[in-house]
């Protein structure tokens, strides 16, 4: 028997699925993680999610579903973290292709269930924005979650909706989500993070990094991309079950896109209901950054800037930050994140509270 975990938002949720598989199932049963190839502009300079045509080396699983093996590669200029993820963990990664709308994703899920005859199907979202209505001012990335929610609700197979680390995506605060969550399924611990430890050294997801740090015991306030602080609390490692039908009824975008046949229709509904399309945001950002060469890293200047940033952070009660946020505040390109990380870990290794950076308070 096989298990299927659908990563609601792709990217970081796919890494969290590895942790969830270890926590719930001990990695004893083969697991297929059904995920978008959508790493935003940090990894992929092309706006929007990637489809099968954007890869070399995918392997057919069903008529509409392809797996992403370790030797697959995104075709330039596109990029994807899925092949490297497949190389480092035992789970099989199957590619969500959202370009045929919710109806196309339902077909993919139906084929997966028919072919694999899985023991279970879990829909996993880190942070909980899948439980949004769609009009919340703090919502930034509703489209991917709405698509997976809509497709899973149409699947003729039981699907359990799981929310890990409520509020950790920096979109809907944990207190807003409290009444939308059901029972606690488990609390992630350090041993559940271990299977994804190597991935967390390079993967850009902030929410999953904070989920892993919380599971390892980190507490405080973490500053993330855009400057928003996210609380690291005792509920950070919790994985909750939520009612799938209630989520669909609440999520206006998911309800509106059930009959969509392409991604353009989904985007238009997102503009009408949420006031924006996150892919439009990526298009604007890509156009603004296109052709700009990143500055070279000056180690001495970076460390001076880091001291200034930490002084401000301490004044705001910030205890941690992400390497993505540090790249941003130090004026570097997202492509230099790993270079910056190596510099900081070599210079001040005691400040690394994996996979976050701990703000110094004179310790």
C-alpha positions as a Markdown table, in Angstrom:
| # | Residue | x | y | z |
|---|---|---|---|---|
| 1 | Unk | 0.0 | 0.0 | 0.0 |
| 2 | Unk | 1.0 | 3.6 | -0.7 |
| 3 | Unk | 0.2 | 6.9 | 1.0 |
| 4 | Unk | -0.4 | 10.2 | -0.8 |
| 5 | Unk | 0.4 | 13.6 | 0.7 |
| 6 | Unk | -0.8 | 16.6 | -1.4 |
| 7 | Unk | 1.4 | 19.6 | -0.7 |
| 8 | Unk | -1.1 | 22.4 | -0.8 |
| 9 | Unk | 1.2 | 25.2 | -1.7 |
| 10 | Unk | 4.1 | 23.3 | -3.3 |
| 11 | Unk | 7.8 | 24.1 | -2.4 |
| 12 | Unk | 7.9 | 24.3 | 1.4 |
| 13 | Unk | 4.8 | 22.2 | 1.9 |
| 14 | Unk | 6.5 | 19.4 | 0.0 |
| 15 | Unk | 9.4 | 19.6 | 2.5 |
| 16 | Unk | 6.9 | 19.6 | 5.4 |
| 17 | Unk | 5.3 | 16.5 | 3.8 |
| 18 | Unk | 8.6 | 14.7 | 4.4 |
| 19 | Unk | 8.5 | 15.6 | 8.1 |
| 20 | Unk | 4.8 | 14.7 | 8.3 |
| 21 | Unk | 5.5 | 11.3 | 6.7 |
| 22 | Unk | 8.1 | 10.6 | 9.4 |
| 23 | Unk | 5.9 | 11.8 | 12.2 |
| 24 | Unk | 2.7 | 10.1 | 11.2 |
| 25 | Unk | 3.8 | 7.0 | 9.3 |
| 26 | Unk | 7.4 | 6.5 | 10.3 |
| 27 | Unk | 8.4 | 6.3 | 6.7 |
| 28 | Unk | 7.5 | 2.6 | 6.7 |
| 29 | Unk | 5.0 | 2.9 | 3.8 |
| 30 | Unk | 6.0 | 4.2 | 0.4 |
| 31 | Unk | 4.7 | 7.8 | 0.1 |
| 32 | Unk | 4.0 | 9.9 | -3.0 |
| 33 | Unk | 4.1 | 13.6 | -2.4 |
| 34 | Unk | 1.9 | 15.4 | -5.0 |
| 35 | Unk | 3.4 | 18.9 | -5.3 |
| 36 | Unk | 3.6 | 22.0 | -7.5 |
| 37 | Unk | 6.9 | 23.0 | -9.0 |
| 38 | Unk | 6.4 | 26.6 | -7.8 |
| 39 | Unk | 9.4 | 28.0 | -6.1 |
| 40 | Unk | 8.7 | 31.7 | -6.7 |
| 41 | Unk | 11.4 | 34.0 | -7.9 |
| 42 | Unk | 13.9 | 32.8 | -5.3 |
| 43 | Unk | 14.7 | 29.8 | -7.3 |
| 44 | Unk | 12.8 | 30.1 | -10.5 |
| 45 | Unk | 13.0 | 33.4 | -12.5 |
| 46 | Unk | 10.0 | 32.5 | -14.5 |
| 47 | Unk | 6.7 | 33.7 | -12.9 |
| 48 | Unk | 4.1 | 31.1 | -12.0 |
| 49 | Unk | 4.2 | 27.3 | -11.5 |
| 50 | Unk | 6.0 | 24.9 | -13.9 |
| 51 | Unk | 4.3 | 22.2 | -15.9 |
| 52 | Unk | 5.7 | 19.0 | -17.4 |
| 53 | Unk | 6.9 | 20.8 | -20.5 |
| 54 | Unk | 9.3 | 22.8 | -18.3 |
| 55 | Unk | 11.3 | 19.7 | -17.3 |
| 56 | Unk | 13.6 | 17.1 | -18.8 |
| 57 | Unk | 13.6 | 13.6 | -17.4 |
| 58 | Unk | 10.2 | 13.3 | -15.8 |
| 59 | Unk | 8.8 | 9.8 | -15.7 |
| 60 | Unk | 5.2 | 8.8 | -16.5 |
| 61 | Unk | 3.2 | 7.5 | -13.6 |
| 62 | Unk | -0.3 | 7.8 | -15.1 |
| 63 | Unk | -1.7 | 9.3 | -18.2 |
| 64 | Unk | -1.7 | 12.8 | -16.7 |
| 65 | Unk | 0.8 | 12.6 | -13.8 |
| 66 | Unk | 4.6 | 12.6 | -14.0 |
| 67 | Unk | 7.1 | 11.9 | -11.3 |
| 68 | Unk | 10.1 | 14.1 | -10.7 |
| 69 | Unk | 13.2 | 11.9 | -10.2 |
| 70 | Unk | 16.5 | 13.1 | -8.9 |
| 71 | Unk | 18.0 | 13.2 | -12.4 |
| 72 | Unk | 15.2 | 15.4 | -13.8 |
| 73 | Unk | 16.0 | 19.0 | -14.4 |
| 74 | Unk | 14.0 | 22.2 | -15.1 |
| 75 | Unk | 14.7 | 23.6 | -18.6 |
| 76 | Unk | 16.4 | 27.0 | -18.4 |
| 77 | Unk | 15.6 | 29.7 | -17.6 |
| 78 | Unk | 13.1 | 27.9 | -15.3 |
| 79 | Unk | 14.2 | 26.4 | -12.0 |
| 80 | Unk | 12.8 | 23.9 | -9.5 |
| 81 | Unk | 13.8 | 22.5 | -6.1 |
| 82 | Unk | 11.9 | 19.2 | -6.7 |
| 83 | Unk | 14.8 | 17.2 | -8.4 |
| 84 | Unk | 17.2 | 18.0 | -5.6 |
| 85 | Unk | 14.5 | 17.3 | -3.0 |
| 86 | Unk | 13.9 | 13.9 | -4.7 |
| 87 | Unk | 17.7 | 13.2 | -4.5 |
| 88 | Unk | 17.8 | 13.7 | -0.8 |
| 89 | Unk | 14.7 | 12.0 | 0.6 |
| 90 | Unk | 13.1 | 8.7 | 0.0 |
| 91 | Unk | 9.6 | 9.9 | -0.9 |
| 92 | Unk | 8.4 | 10.0 | -4.5 |
| 93 | Unk | 7.5 | 13.4 | -5.9 |
| 94 | Unk | 4.7 | 13.7 | -8.4 |
| 95 | Unk | 4.1 | 16.9 | -10.3 |
| 96 | Unk | 0.9 | 18.9 | -9.9 |
| 97 | Unk | 0.1 | 20.5 | -13.3 |
| 98 | Unk | -2.3 | 23.4 | -12.6 |
| 99 | Unk | -2.5 | 24.6 | -16.2 |
| 100 | Unk | -5.7 | 22.8 | -16.8 |
| 101 | Unk | -7.5 | 24.4 | -13.8 |
| 102 | Unk | -9.2 | 22.6 | -11.0 |
| 103 | Unk | -10.8 | 20.1 | -13.4 |
| 104 | Unk | -7.4 | 19.0 | -14.7 |
| 105 | Unk | -6.1 | 18.6 | -11.1 |
| 106 | Unk | -9.1 | 16.5 | -10.2 |
| 107 | Unk | -8.3 | 14.2 | -13.2 |
| 108 | Unk | -4.7 | 13.9 | -12.0 |
| 109 | Unk | -5.8 | 13.0 | -8.4 |
| 110 | Unk | -8.3 | 10.5 | -9.7 |
| 111 | Unk | -5.6 | 8.8 | -11.8 |
| 112 | Unk | -3.3 | 8.7 | -8.8 |
| 113 | Unk | -5.9 | 7.1 | -6.6 |
| 114 | Unk | -6.9 | 4.6 | -9.2 |
| 115 | Unk | -3.3 | 3.7 | -10.0 |
| 116 | Unk | -1.8 | 3.7 | -6.5 |
| 117 | Unk | -4.9 | 2.5 | -4.5 |
| 118 | Unk | -3.4 | 4.4 | -1.5 |
| 119 | Unk | -4.1 | 3.7 | 2.1 |
| 120 | Unk | -4.7 | 7.4 | 2.8 |
| 121 | Unk | -4.6 | 10.8 | 1.1 |
| 122 | Unk | -3.6 | 13.8 | 3.3 |
| 123 | Unk | -3.8 | 17.5 | 2.1 |
| 124 | Unk | -1.1 | 19.4 | 4.0 |
| 125 | Unk | -0.8 | 23.2 | 4.4 |
| 126 | Unk | 1.9 | 24.9 | 6.5 |
| 127 | Unk | 0.6 | 28.0 | 8.1 |
| 128 | Unk | -3.1 | 27.7 | 7.5 |
| 129 | Unk | -3.9 | 30.2 | 4.7 |
| 130 | Unk | -5.8 | 27.4 | 3.0 |
| 131 | Unk | -8.5 | 28.2 | 5.7 |
| 132 | Unk | -8.8 | 31.8 | 4.5 |
| 133 | Unk | -12.0 | 33.4 | 3.1 |
| 134 | Unk | -10.1 | 35.3 | 0.5 |
| 135 | Unk | -10.6 | 38.9 | 1.6 |
| 136 | Unk | -8.1 | 39.0 | 4.4 |
| 137 | Unk | -5.7 | 41.9 | 4.1 |
| 138 | Unk | -2.7 | 39.8 | 5.1 |
| 139 | Unk | -3.3 | 37.1 | 2.5 |
| 140 | Unk | -0.5 | 36.9 | -0.1 |
| 141 | Unk | -0.6 | 33.5 | -1.8 |
| 142 | Unk | -4.2 | 32.1 | -2.0 |
| 143 | Unk | -4.1 | 30.7 | -5.5 |
| 144 | Unk | -2.2 | 27.4 | -5.1 |
| 145 | Unk | -4.0 | 26.5 | -1.8 |
| 146 | Unk | -7.4 | 27.2 | -3.4 |
| 147 | Unk | -6.6 | 25.0 | -6.3 |
| 148 | Unk | -5.5 | 22.0 | -4.3 |
| 149 | Unk | -8.5 | 22.5 | -1.9 |
| 150 | Unk | -10.9 | 22.6 | -4.7 |
| 151 | Unk | -9.5 | 19.5 | -6.4 |
| 152 | Unk | -9.3 | 17.4 | -3.2 |
| 153 | Unk | -12.9 | 18.3 | -2.4 |
| 154 | Unk | -14.0 | 16.9 | -5.8 |
| 155 | Unk | -12.0 | 13.7 | -5.4 |
| 156 | Unk | -14.1 | 10.6 | -4.9 |
| 157 | Unk | -11.8 | 9.4 | -2.1 |
| 158 | Unk | -11.5 | 10.4 | 1.6 |
| 159 | Unk | -9.0 | 13.3 | 2.0 |
| 160 | Unk | -7.8 | 14.5 | 5.4 |
| 161 | Unk | -7.0 | 18.2 | 5.6 |
| 162 | Unk | -4.0 | 18.9 | 7.9 |
| 163 | Unk | -2.6 | 22.3 | 8.9 |
| 164 | Unk | 0.9 | 22.4 | 10.4 |
| 165 | Unk | 2.2 | 25.4 | 12.4 |
| 166 | Unk | -0.8 | 27.7 | 12.3 |
| 167 | Unk | 0.3 | 31.2 | 11.5 |
| 168 | Unk | 3.9 | 30.3 | 10.5 |
| 169 | Unk | 3.4 | 31.4 | 6.9 |
| 170 | Unk | 2.9 | 35.0 | 8.1 |
| 171 | Unk | -0.5 | 35.3 | 6.4 |
| 172 | Unk | -3.3 | 34.5 | 8.8 |
| 173 | Unk | -2.4 | 34.8 | 12.5 |
| 174 | Unk | -2.8 | 31.8 | 14.7 |
| 175 | Unk | -5.5 | 33.5 | 16.8 |
| 176 | Unk | -7.6 | 34.0 | 13.6 |
| 177 | Unk | -7.3 | 30.4 | 12.7 |
| 178 | Unk | -8.1 | 29.0 | 16.2 |
| 179 | Unk | -11.8 | 28.5 | 15.5 |
| 180 | Unk | -11.2 | 27.1 | 12.1 |
| 181 | Unk | -9.0 | 24.2 | 13.3 |
| 182 | Unk | -10.1 | 20.9 | 14.6 |
| 183 | Unk | -8.2 | 18.5 | 16.9 |
| 184 | Unk | -4.4 | 18.3 | 17.2 |
| 185 | Unk | -3.2 | 15.2 | 15.3 |
| 186 | Unk | 0.4 | 15.4 | 16.6 |
| 187 | Unk | 3.2 | 17.7 | 17.7 |
| 188 | Unk | 6.3 | 17.6 | 15.5 |
| 189 | Unk | 9.5 | 16.9 | 17.4 |
| 190 | Unk | 13.2 | 17.1 | 16.5 |
| 191 | Unk | 13.3 | 13.5 | 15.3 |
| 192 | Unk | 10.5 | 14.2 | 12.8 |
| 193 | Unk | 12.6 | 17.1 | 11.3 |
| 194 | Unk | 15.7 | 14.9 | 10.9 |
| 195 | Unk | 14.7 | 13.2 | 7.6 |
| 196 | Unk | 14.5 | 16.7 | 6.0 |
| 197 | Unk | 17.6 | 18.2 | 7.8 |
| 198 | Unk | 19.8 | 18.3 | 4.7 |
| 199 | Unk | 17.0 | 19.8 | 2.7 |
| 200 | Unk | 16.5 | 22.6 | 5.2 |
| 201 | Unk | 20.1 | 23.7 | 4.7 |
| 202 | Unk | 19.3 | 24.9 | 1.2 |
| 203 | Unk | 15.6 | 25.1 | 0.7 |
| 204 | Unk | 14.2 | 28.7 | 0.6 |
| 205 | Unk | 10.9 | 28.1 | 2.4 |
| 206 | Unk | 10.5 | 30.4 | 5.4 |
| 207 | Unk | 7.4 | 28.8 | 6.8 |
| 208 | Unk | 8.8 | 25.3 | 6.8 |
| 209 | Unk | 12.1 | 26.5 | 8.2 |
| 210 | Unk | 10.1 | 28.0 | 11.2 |
| 211 | Unk | 8.1 | 24.8 | 11.5 |
| 212 | Unk | 11.3 | 22.8 | 11.8 |
| 213 | Unk | 12.8 | 25.3 | 14.2 |
| 214 | Unk | 9.7 | 25.2 | 16.4 |
| 215 | Unk | 9.8 | 21.4 | 16.4 |
| 216 | Unk | 13.3 | 21.7 | 17.6 |
| 217 | Unk | 12.3 | 24.0 | 20.5 |
| 218 | Unk | 12.9 | 27.5 | 19.1 |
| 219 | Unk | 10.6 | 30.1 | 20.7 |
| 220 | Unk | 10.4 | 33.9 | 20.2 |
| 221 | Unk | 9.6 | 36.2 | 17.3 |
| 222 | Unk | 11.1 | 35.5 | 13.8 |
| 223 | Unk | 11.4 | 38.3 | 11.3 |
| 224 | Unk | 10.6 | 37.1 | 7.8 |
| 225 | Unk | 10.6 | 38.4 | 4.2 |
| 226 | Unk | 8.9 | 41.8 | 4.0 |
| 227 | Unk | 9.8 | 42.5 | 7.6 |
| 228 | Unk | 6.8 | 40.9 | 9.4 |
| 229 | Unk | 7.5 | 39.2 | 12.7 |
| 230 | Unk | 6.0 | 35.7 | 13.1 |
| 231 | Unk | 5.6 | 34.3 | 16.7 |
| 232 | Unk | 7.4 | 31.0 | 17.4 |
| 233 | Unk | 5.2 | 29.6 | 20.1 |
| 234 | Unk | 4.3 | 26.3 | 21.8 |
| 235 | Unk | 1.6 | 25.7 | 19.1 |
| 236 | Unk | 4.1 | 26.1 | 16.3 |
| 237 | Unk | 5.0 | 22.4 | 16.0 |
| 238 | Unk | 1.3 | 21.3 | 16.2 |
| 239 | Unk | -0.4 | 19.6 | 13.2 |
| 240 | Unk | -4.2 | 20.1 | 13.3 |
| 241 | Unk | -6.9 | 18.4 | 11.4 |
| 242 | Unk | -9.5 | 20.8 | 9.7 |
| 243 | Unk | -12.8 | 20.0 | 8.1 |
| 244 | Unk | -12.4 | 19.8 | 4.3 |
| 245 | Unk | -15.9 | 20.7 | 3.4 |
| 246 | Unk | -16.0 | 23.7 | 5.8 |
| 247 | Unk | -12.7 | 24.9 | 4.3 |
| 248 | Unk | -14.2 | 24.8 | 0.8 |
| 249 | Unk | -17.4 | 26.5 | 2.0 |
| 250 | Unk | -15.3 | 29.3 | 3.6 |
| 251 | Unk | -12.7 | 29.7 | 0.9 |
| 252 | Unk | -14.4 | 31.8 | -1.7 |
| 253 | Unk | -11.7 | 31.4 | -4.3 |
| 254 | Unk | -11.7 | 27.6 | -4.0 |
| 255 | Unk | -15.5 | 27.5 | -4.4 |
| 256 | Unk | -15.4 | 29.7 | -7.5 |
| 257 | Unk | -12.8 | 27.7 | -9.4 |
| 258 | Unk | -14.3 | 24.2 | -9.2 |
| 259 | Unk | -15.2 | 24.2 | -12.9 |
| 260 | Unk | -12.1 | 26.0 | -14.2 |
| 261 | Unk | -10.3 | 24.4 | -17.2 |
| 262 | Unk | -7.1 | 26.5 | -17.3 |
| 263 | Unk | -4.9 | 28.6 | -15.1 |
| 264 | Unk | -5.9 | 31.9 | -16.7 |
| 265 | Unk | -9.5 | 31.3 | -15.4 |
| 266 | Unk | -8.2 | 30.7 | -11.9 |
| 267 | Unk | -6.1 | 33.8 | -12.0 |
| 268 | Unk | -9.1 | 35.9 | -13.1 |
| 269 | Unk | -11.2 | 34.6 | -10.2 |
| 270 | Unk | -8.3 | 35.4 | -7.9 |
| 271 | Unk | -8.3 | 39.0 | -9.1 |
| 272 | Unk | -12.0 | 39.3 | -8.7 |
| 273 | Unk | -12.3 | 37.6 | -5.3 |
| 274 | Unk | -9.0 | 38.3 | -3.6 |
| 275 | Unk | -8.2 | 41.6 | -5.4 |
| 276 | Unk | -5.0 | 40.2 | -6.9 |
| 277 | Unk | -3.2 | 37.3 | -8.6 |
| 278 | Unk | 0.0 | 36.3 | -7.0 |
| 279 | Unk | 1.3 | 35.3 | -10.4 |
| 280 | Unk | 0.8 | 39.0 | -11.5 |
| 281 | Unk | 2.9 | 40.0 | -8.5 |
| 282 | Unk | 5.6 | 37.7 | -9.7 |
| 283 | Unk | 5.4 | 39.0 | -13.2 |
| 284 | Unk | 5.8 | 42.6 | -12.0 |
| 285 | Unk | 8.7 | 41.6 | -9.7 |
| 286 | Unk | 10.4 | 39.6 | -12.5 |
| 287 | Unk | 10.1 | 42.6 | -14.8 |
| 288 | Unk | 11.6 | 44.9 | -12.3 |
| 289 | Unk | 14.6 | 42.6 | -11.5 |
| 290 | Unk | 15.2 | 41.3 | -15.1 |
| 291 | Unk | 18.7 | 41.8 | -16.3 |
| 292 | Unk | 20.1 | 43.2 | -13.1 |
| 293 | Unk | 23.5 | 41.7 | -12.0 |
| 294 | Unk | 23.6 | 41.1 | -8.2 |
| 295 | Unk | 26.3 | 43.0 | -6.3 |
| 296 | Unk | 29.3 | 41.0 | -5.1 |
| 297 | Unk | 29.3 | 40.1 | -1.4 |
| 298 | Unk | 31.8 | 42.2 | 0.6 |
| 299 | Unk | 32.2 | 40.1 | 3.8 |
| 300 | Unk | 33.3 | 43.0 | 6.1 |
| 301 | Unk | 30.4 | 45.3 | 4.8 |
| 302 | Unk | 27.9 | 42.5 | 5.3 |
| 303 | Unk | 28.9 | 41.8 | 8.9 |
| 304 | Unk | 28.7 | 45.6 | 9.7 |
| 305 | Unk | 25.2 | 45.7 | 8.1 |
| 306 | Unk | 24.3 | 42.6 | 10.0 |
| 307 | Unk | 25.2 | 44.3 | 13.3 |
| 308 | Unk | 23.0 | 47.3 | 12.4 |
| 309 | Unk | 20.1 | 45.0 | 11.5 |
| 310 | Unk | 20.4 | 43.0 | 14.7 |
| 311 | Unk | 20.5 | 46.2 | 16.8 |
| 312 | Unk | 17.2 | 47.3 | 15.2 |
| 313 | Unk | 15.8 | 43.7 | 15.6 |
| 314 | Unk | 16.6 | 43.7 | 19.3 |
| 315 | Unk | 14.7 | 46.9 | 19.8 |
| 316 | Unk | 11.7 | 45.2 | 18.3 |
| 317 | Unk | 12.0 | 42.0 | 20.4 |
| 318 | Unk | 13.0 | 39.9 | 17.4 |
| 319 | Unk | 14.8 | 36.7 | 18.4 |
| 320 | Unk | 15.3 | 35.0 | 15.1 |
| 321 | Unk | 15.3 | 35.6 | 11.4 |
| 322 | Unk | 15.5 | 33.6 | 8.1 |
| 323 | Unk | 18.4 | 33.7 | 5.7 |
| 324 | Unk | 15.9 | 34.8 | 3.0 |
| 325 | Unk | 15.1 | 37.9 | 5.2 |
| 326 | Unk | 18.8 | 38.5 | 5.8 |
| 327 | Unk | 19.5 | 38.4 | 2.0 |
| 328 | Unk | 16.7 | 40.9 | 1.6 |
| 329 | Unk | 17.7 | 43.4 | 4.3 |
| 330 | Unk | 21.4 | 43.2 | 3.3 |
| 331 | Unk | 20.5 | 44.3 | -0.2 |
| 332 | Unk | 21.6 | 41.1 | -1.9 |
| 333 | Unk | 20.0 | 39.0 | -4.6 |
| 334 | Unk | 18.0 | 35.9 | -3.8 |
| 335 | Unk | 20.5 | 33.9 | -5.8 |
| 336 | Unk | 23.1 | 34.9 | -3.2 |
| 337 | Unk | 21.3 | 33.5 | -0.2 |
| 338 | Unk | 23.4 | 30.3 | 0.1 |
| 339 | Unk | 26.6 | 32.3 | -0.3 |
| 340 | Unk | 25.5 | 34.7 | 2.4 |
| 341 | Unk | 24.5 | 31.8 | 4.6 |
| 342 | Unk | 27.9 | 30.2 | 4.2 |
| 343 | Unk | 29.6 | 33.5 | 5.1 |
| 344 | Unk | 27.5 | 33.9 | 8.3 |
| 345 | Unk | 27.9 | 30.4 | 9.5 |
| 346 | Unk | 31.7 | 30.5 | 9.0 |
| 347 | Unk | 31.9 | 33.9 | 10.8 |
| 348 | Unk | 29.4 | 33.3 | 13.7 |
| 349 | Unk | 28.5 | 29.6 | 13.8 |
| 350 | Unk | 27.2 | 29.9 | 17.4 |
| 351 | Unk | 24.3 | 32.0 | 16.1 |
| 352 | Unk | 22.9 | 29.3 | 13.9 |
| 353 | Unk | 19.7 | 27.7 | 15.4 |
| 354 | Unk | 19.0 | 25.4 | 12.6 |
| 355 | Unk | 17.6 | 26.3 | 10.2 |
| 356 | Unk | 17.2 | 29.9 | 11.4 |
| 357 | Unk | 19.6 | 32.7 | 12.4 |
| 358 | Unk | 19.4 | 33.7 | 16.1 |
| 359 | Unk | 19.7 | 37.3 | 16.9 |
| 360 | Unk | 22.4 | 38.1 | 19.4 |
| 361 | Unk | 21.4 | 39.6 | 22.7 |
| 362 | Unk | 25.0 | 39.8 | 24.0 |
| 363 | Unk | 25.3 | 36.1 | 24.6 |
